[in-house]
């Protein structure tokens, strides 16, 4: 494994850890906020905020990754396994 891949793996693991910590902080904050004064509007806002954060942290990266992998697969198919030929006039 090249050093660049090691750095990329480390950065990905660090980003994953930080997003998990931020998600736990948000859930803890929501529970404290709801326990102070519980009513329907607060519960609805807390649920919507958590769904939004879930979408940003989980769903969006998956969509981006699948789009990138589809693009790379198309390039491999079009250029016979040589994506470095993409954009060149042959």
Long-range contacts (C-beta under 8 A, 24 or more apart in sequence): 19-57, 22-53, 22-57, 23-53, 23-54, 23-57, 26-50, 26-53
